[in-house]
Amino acid sequence: MACAAGITLSYFLDPFFDDVAYDFMYRLHRPKPWRTASVVLAIDEKTLQKCGGIDGIRKPLAEGLRAVAHAAPRRWPST
């Protein structure tokens, strides 16, 4: 009789306790705020052709690096 009552009660109360448990666990482990760790700098074919091919890549690359510097990506560890 107790087993039947337990199964019946768990059928109705399980979603409630499940939600409460997940809410409690989420409150214990809040994710840290997102920070920029990396930045992708891409130079497309049109820009590469406009600067004179791979031989003229230095100027647009330097401009791109200046443009993404404000994101403050994490520096590569020095070896």
C-alpha positions as CSV (number, residue, x, y, z in Angstrom):
1,M,0.0,0.0,0.0
2,A,2.8,2.4,0.9
3,C,4.6,1.6,-2.4
4,A,1.5,2.4,-4.4
5,A,1.0,5.7,-2.5
6,G,4.6,6.6,-3.1
7,I,4.4,5.9,-6.8
8,T,1.2,7.9,-7.1
9,L,2.6,10.9,-5.2
10,S,5.8,10.8,-7.2
11,Y,3.8,10.9,-10.4
12,F,2.2,14.2,-9.4
13,L,4.9,15.8,-7.3
14,D,8.0,14.8,-9.4
15,P,7.9,17.7,-11.9
16,F,7.6,20.2,-9.0
17,F,10.6,18.7,-7.1
18,D,12.5,18.4,-10.3
19,D,12.1,22.1,-11.1
20,V,12.9,23.1,-7.5
21,A,16.1,21.0,-7.6
22,Y,17.3,22.4,-10.9
23,D,16.6,25.9,-9.8
24,F,18.6,25.3,-6.6
25,M,21.5,23.9,-8.5
26,Y,21.5,26.7,-11.0
27,R,21.6,29.3,-8.2
28,L,24.6,27.5,-6.6
29,H,26.6,27.6,-9.9
30,R,26.1,30.8,-11.7
31,P,28.2,31.1,-14.9
32,K,30.8,33.8,-14.9
33,P,30.2,36.8,-17.2
34,W,31.4,36.3,-20.7
35,R,34.7,37.8,-21.6
36,T,36.5,38.0,-25.0
37,A,39.3,35.4,-25.1
38,S,40.0,35.5,-28.8
39,V,39.4,37.5,-31.9
40,V,39.4,36.3,-35.5
41,L,41.0,38.7,-38.1
42,A,40.2,37.7,-41.6
43,I,41.2,39.4,-44.9
44,D,39.0,38.5,-47.8
45,E,40.2,37.9,-51.4
46,K,38.9,41.3,-52.6
47,T,40.9,43.1,-49.9
48,L,44.0,41.0,-50.6
49,Q,43.8,41.8,-54.3
50,K,43.3,45.5,-53.6
51,C,46.5,45.6,-51.5
52,G,48.6,43.9,-54.2
53,G,48.4,40.3,-53.2
54,I,50.2,38.5,-50.4
55,D,53.3,40.8,-50.9
56,G,51.1,43.8,-49.7
57,I,49.5,42.1,-46.8
58,R,51.4,44.0,-44.1
59,K,49.4,47.3,-44.2
60,P,45.9,45.8,-44.1
61,L,47.0,43.3,-41.4
62,A,48.4,46.1,-39.3
63,E,45.2,48.1,-39.7
64,G,43.1,45.0,-38.8
65,L,45.2,44.4,-35.7
66,R,44.6,48.0,-34.6
67,A,40.9,47.6,-35.2
68,V,40.5,44.5,-33.0
69,A,42.9,45.7,-30.3
70,H,40.0,47.3,-28.4
71,A,38.6,43.7,-27.8
72,A,41.6,43.0,-25.6
73,P,42.0,39.4,-26.5
74,R,44.1,37.2,-24.2
75,R,47.7,37.2,-25.1
76,W,49.5,34.1,-26.3
77,P,51.7,32.8,-23.6
78,S,55.4,33.5,-24.3
79,T,57.6,30.4,-24.5
